[in-house]
Amino acid sequence: MFRRGVAEPWTLLFDGRQVRAREGDSVASALLAAGITVTRRTPVSGAPRAPWCMMGACFDCVAIVDGHRGTRTCMTPAREGLRVDTQRD
């Protein structure tokens, strides 16, 4: 069974907003827990995309993580001070 860590939560930044994350969280799960669902917008229509499969297969959750475009947030462990920005292309 999945268990969350008991350590103090970390803070990461999403589009400049502080988001709390716990040990064992992926970036996507921390964002979803904070009520943030959109991590990117499609290049043609600007339609919002959000974490969907949560196992790295669909690429709907990609964002800019510490300056790296196209990072799958569902596969990226959350950590203190991580900077995540909405990907708009």
PyMOL CGO cylinders between C-alpha atoms (Angstrom):
from pymol import cmd
from pymol.cgo import CYLINDER

trace = [
    CYLINDER, 0.00, 0.00, 0.00, 1.15, 3.53, -0.76, 0.3, 1, 1, 1, 1, 1, 1,
    CYLINDER, 1.15, 3.53, -0.76, 2.21, 5.57, 2.27, 0.3, 1, 1, 1, 1, 1, 1,
    CYLINDER, 2.21, 5.57, 2.27, 3.21, 9.17, 2.37, 0.3, 1, 1, 1, 1, 1, 1,
    CYLINDER, 3.21, 9.17, 2.37, 6.36, 10.14, 4.18, 0.3, 1, 1, 1, 1, 1, 1,
    CYLINDER, 6.36, 10.14, 4.18, 6.07, 11.76, 7.58, 0.3, 1, 1, 1, 1, 1, 1,
    CYLINDER, 6.07, 11.76, 7.58, 8.88, 14.25, 7.03, 0.3, 1, 1, 1, 1, 1, 1,
    CYLINDER, 8.88, 14.25, 7.03, 8.19, 17.97, 6.94, 0.3, 1, 1, 1, 1, 1, 1,
    CYLINDER, 8.19, 17.97, 6.94, 6.69, 19.09, 3.61, 0.3, 1, 1, 1, 1, 1, 1,
    CYLINDER, 6.69, 19.09, 3.61, 8.82, 20.82, 1.01, 0.3, 1, 1, 1, 1, 1, 1,
    CYLINDER, 8.82, 20.82, 1.01, 8.00, 23.91, -0.98, 0.3, 1, 1, 1, 1, 1, 1,
    CYLINDER, 8.00, 23.91, -0.98, 8.30, 24.08, -4.74, 0.3, 1, 1, 1, 1, 1, 1,
    CYLINDER, 8.30, 24.08, -4.74, 7.34, 26.97, -7.01, 0.3, 1, 1, 1, 1, 1, 1,
    CYLINDER, 7.34, 26.97, -7.01, 4.76, 26.71, -9.78, 0.3, 1, 1, 1, 1, 1, 1,
    CYLINDER, 4.76, 26.71, -9.78, 4.54, 29.84, -11.93, 0.3, 1, 1, 1, 1, 1, 1,
    CYLINDER, 4.54, 29.84, -11.93, 5.95, 31.71, -8.95, 0.3, 1, 1, 1, 1, 1, 1,
    CYLINDER, 5.95, 31.71, -8.95, 3.34, 30.34, -6.52, 0.3, 1, 1, 1, 1, 1, 1,
    CYLINDER, 3.34, 30.34, -6.52, 4.44, 28.29, -3.52, 0.3, 1, 1, 1, 1, 1, 1,
    CYLINDER, 4.44, 28.29, -3.52, 3.18, 24.70, -3.53, 0.3, 1, 1, 1, 1, 1, 1,
    CYLINDER, 3.18, 24.70, -3.53, 3.68, 22.24, -0.70, 0.3, 1, 1, 1, 1, 1, 1,
    CYLINDER, 3.68, 22.24, -0.70, 4.91, 18.74, -1.49, 0.3, 1, 1, 1, 1, 1, 1,
    CYLINDER, 4.91, 18.74, -1.49, 5.62, 15.74, 0.69, 0.3, 1, 1, 1, 1, 1, 1,
    CYLINDER, 5.62, 15.74, 0.69, 8.25, 13.05, 0.58, 0.3, 1, 1, 1, 1, 1, 1,
    CYLINDER, 8.25, 13.05, 0.58, 7.32, 10.57, -2.15, 0.3, 1, 1, 1, 1, 1, 1,
    CYLINDER, 7.32, 10.57, -2.15, 5.23, 13.04, -4.17, 0.3, 1, 1, 1, 1, 1, 1,
    CYLINDER, 5.23, 13.04, -4.17, 5.82, 13.53, -7.85, 0.3, 1, 1, 1, 1, 1, 1,
    CYLINDER, 5.82, 13.53, -7.85, 5.60, 17.10, -9.08, 0.3, 1, 1, 1, 1, 1, 1,
    CYLINDER, 5.60, 17.10, -9.08, 2.27, 16.24, -10.76, 0.3, 1, 1, 1, 1, 1, 1,
    CYLINDER, 2.27, 16.24, -10.76, 0.77, 14.76, -7.59, 0.3, 1, 1, 1, 1, 1, 1,
    CYLINDER, 0.77, 14.76, -7.59, 1.88, 17.77, -5.53, 0.3, 1, 1, 1, 1, 1, 1,
    CYLINDER, 1.88, 17.77, -5.53, 0.31, 20.14, -8.07, 0.3, 1, 1, 1, 1, 1, 1,
    CYLINDER, 0.31, 20.14, -8.07, -2.93, 18.16, -8.21, 0.3, 1, 1, 1, 1, 1, 1,
    CYLINDER, -2.93, 18.16, -8.21, -3.11, 18.09, -4.39, 0.3, 1, 1, 1, 1, 1, 1,
    CYLINDER, -3.11, 18.09, -4.39, -2.77, 21.89, -4.45, 0.3, 1, 1, 1, 1, 1, 1,
    CYLINDER, -2.77, 21.89, -4.45, -5.66, 22.18, -6.93, 0.3, 1, 1, 1, 1, 1, 1,
    CYLINDER, -5.66, 22.18, -6.93, -3.43, 22.99, -9.91, 0.3, 1, 1, 1, 1, 1, 1,
    CYLINDER, -3.43, 22.99, -9.91, -4.46, 20.99, -12.94, 0.3, 1, 1, 1, 1, 1, 1,
    CYLINDER, -4.46, 20.99, -12.94, -3.01, 22.75, -16.00, 0.3, 1, 1, 1, 1, 1, 1,
    CYLINDER, -3.01, 22.75, -16.00, 0.71, 22.22, -16.63, 0.3, 1, 1, 1, 1, 1, 1,
    CYLINDER, 0.71, 22.22, -16.63, 0.83, 23.06, -20.32, 0.3, 1, 1, 1, 1, 1, 1,
    CYLINDER, 0.83, 23.06, -20.32, -1.14, 24.51, -23.23, 0.3, 1, 1, 1, 1, 1, 1,
    CYLINDER, -1.14, 24.51, -23.23, -1.21, 23.07, -26.72, 0.3, 1, 1, 1, 1, 1, 1,
    CYLINDER, -1.21, 23.07, -26.72, 0.72, 25.03, -29.37, 0.3, 1, 1, 1, 1, 1, 1,
    CYLINDER, 0.72, 25.03, -29.37, -2.07, 25.43, -31.94, 0.3, 1, 1, 1, 1, 1, 1,
    CYLINDER, -2.07, 25.43, -31.94, -5.25, 26.10, -29.95, 0.3, 1, 1, 1, 1, 1, 1,
    CYLINDER, -5.25, 26.10, -29.95, -3.87, 26.87, -26.50, 0.3, 1, 1, 1, 1, 1, 1,
    CYLINDER, -3.87, 26.87, -26.50, -6.08, 24.15, -25.01, 0.3, 1, 1, 1, 1, 1, 1,
    CYLINDER, -6.08, 24.15, -25.01, -5.16, 23.27, -21.43, 0.3, 1, 1, 1, 1, 1, 1,
    CYLINDER, -5.16, 23.27, -21.43, -3.55, 19.92, -20.64, 0.3, 1, 1, 1, 1, 1, 1,
    CYLINDER, -3.55, 19.92, -20.64, -3.14, 18.27, -17.27, 0.3, 1, 1, 1, 1, 1, 1,
    CYLINDER, -3.14, 18.27, -17.27, -1.69, 15.10, -15.75, 0.3, 1, 1, 1, 1, 1, 1,
    CYLINDER, -1.69, 15.10, -15.75, -3.69, 12.16, -17.05, 0.3, 1, 1, 1, 1, 1, 1,
    CYLINDER, -3.69, 12.16, -17.05, -1.97, 8.78, -17.04, 0.3, 1, 1, 1, 1, 1, 1,
    CYLINDER, -1.97, 8.78, -17.04, 0.40, 9.51, -14.10, 0.3, 1, 1, 1, 1, 1, 1,
    CYLINDER, 0.40, 9.51, -14.10, 2.91, 6.95, -15.44, 0.3, 1, 1, 1, 1, 1, 1,
    CYLINDER, 2.91, 6.95, -15.44, 4.82, 8.87, -18.10, 0.3, 1, 1, 1, 1, 1, 1,
    CYLINDER, 4.82, 8.87, -18.10, 3.09, 7.48, -21.18, 0.3, 1, 1, 1, 1, 1, 1,
    CYLINDER, 3.09, 7.48, -21.18, 0.85, 10.32, -22.38, 0.3, 1, 1, 1, 1, 1, 1,
    CYLINDER, 0.85, 10.32, -22.38, 3.03, 13.47, -22.03, 0.3, 1, 1, 1, 1, 1, 1,
    CYLINDER, 3.03, 13.47, -22.03, 0.00, 15.61, -21.10, 0.3, 1, 1, 1, 1, 1, 1,
    CYLINDER, 0.00, 15.61, -21.10, 1.68, 16.68, -17.86, 0.3, 1, 1, 1, 1, 1, 1,
    CYLINDER, 1.68, 16.68, -17.86, 4.83, 18.19, -19.36, 0.3, 1, 1, 1, 1, 1, 1,
    CYLINDER, 4.83, 18.19, -19.36, 6.06, 21.49, -17.96, 0.3, 1, 1, 1, 1, 1, 1,
    CYLINDER, 6.06, 21.49, -17.96, 9.25, 23.49, -17.65, 0.3, 1, 1, 1, 1, 1, 1,
    CYLINDER, 9.25, 23.49, -17.65, 11.09, 22.11, -14.61, 0.3, 1, 1, 1, 1, 1, 1,
    CYLINDER, 11.09, 22.11, -14.61, 14.20, 24.00, -13.48, 0.3, 1, 1, 1, 1, 1, 1,
    CYLINDER, 14.20, 24.00, -13.48, 14.49, 25.40, -17.02, 0.3, 1, 1, 1, 1, 1, 1,
    CYLINDER, 14.49, 25.40, -17.02, 14.11, 22.06, -18.81, 0.3, 1, 1, 1, 1, 1, 1,
    CYLINDER, 14.11, 22.06, -18.81, 11.20, 22.07, -21.29, 0.3, 1, 1, 1, 1, 1, 1,
    CYLINDER, 11.20, 22.07, -21.29, 9.13, 18.96, -21.89, 0.3, 1, 1, 1, 1, 1, 1,
    CYLINDER, 9.13, 18.96, -21.89, 9.68, 17.45, -18.45, 0.3, 1, 1, 1, 1, 1, 1,
    CYLINDER, 9.68, 17.45, -18.45, 7.06, 14.87, -17.47, 0.3, 1, 1, 1, 1, 1, 1,
    CYLINDER, 7.06, 14.87, -17.47, 5.91, 16.11, -14.07, 0.3, 1, 1, 1, 1, 1, 1,
    CYLINDER, 5.91, 16.11, -14.07, 4.37, 12.75, -13.19, 0.3, 1, 1, 1, 1, 1, 1,
    CYLINDER, 4.37, 12.75, -13.19, 7.81, 11.15, -13.40, 0.3, 1, 1, 1, 1, 1, 1,
    CYLINDER, 7.81, 11.15, -13.40, 9.72, 13.93, -11.63, 0.3, 1, 1, 1, 1, 1, 1,
    CYLINDER, 9.72, 13.93, -11.63, 10.13, 13.63, -7.86, 0.3, 1, 1, 1, 1, 1, 1,
    CYLINDER, 10.13, 13.63, -7.86, 9.17, 16.76, -5.95, 0.3, 1, 1, 1, 1, 1, 1,
    CYLINDER, 9.17, 16.76, -5.95, 11.96, 18.36, -3.94, 0.3, 1, 1, 1, 1, 1, 1,
    CYLINDER, 11.96, 18.36, -3.94, 12.60, 21.52, -2.00, 0.3, 1, 1, 1, 1, 1, 1,
    CYLINDER, 12.60, 21.52, -2.00, 13.06, 24.63, -4.14, 0.3, 1, 1, 1, 1, 1, 1,
    CYLINDER, 13.06, 24.63, -4.14, 12.12, 23.03, -7.47, 0.3, 1, 1, 1, 1, 1, 1,
    CYLINDER, 12.12, 23.03, -7.47, 10.91, 25.63, -9.99, 0.3, 1, 1, 1, 1, 1, 1,
    CYLINDER, 10.91, 25.63, -9.99, 8.08, 24.55, -12.29, 0.3, 1, 1, 1, 1, 1, 1,
    CYLINDER, 8.08, 24.55, -12.29, 6.49, 26.74, -14.97, 0.3, 1, 1, 1, 1, 1, 1,
    CYLINDER, 6.49, 26.74, -14.97, 3.58, 26.21, -17.33, 0.3, 1, 1, 1, 1, 1, 1,
    CYLINDER, 3.58, 26.21, -17.33, 4.76, 25.15, -20.79, 0.3, 1, 1, 1, 1, 1, 1,
    CYLINDER, 4.76, 25.15, -20.79, 2.98, 27.18, -23.44, 0.3, 1, 1, 1, 1, 1, 1,
    CYLINDER, 2.98, 27.18, -23.44, 4.23, 25.54, -26.63, 0.3, 1, 1, 1, 1, 1, 1,
]
cmd.load_cgo(trace, "trace")
